[in-house]
Amino acid sequence: MNFLTKYPVLKNRMYLRKLLTETVFTTMALENQLVSRSKIEQIVDLALQEGKSPTEINSELIRILKGS
């Protein structure tokens, strides 16, 4: 059985975005690593984008983390 067949709700991008953002934000808070929710949302959005090369993703991730 395919993972997405077993959990079809994960095909919903908005649900997946919310789930990943909340999971990362909560986990980091539990580890006393304060990162703004908006930065986490930007990173999750970047991770969910399709059709970008690893180089493009890497440069955008660096831009997000530097805050520019």
Sequence and secondary structure as in RCSB ss.txt:
>XXXX:A:sequence
MNFLTKYPVLKNRMYLRKLLTETVFTTMALENQLVSRSKIEQIVDLALQEGKSPTEINSELIRILKGS
>XXXX:A:secstr
  HHHH GGGG HHHHHHHHHHHHHHHHHHTT    HHHHHHHHHHHH  S  HHHHHHHHHHHHHT 
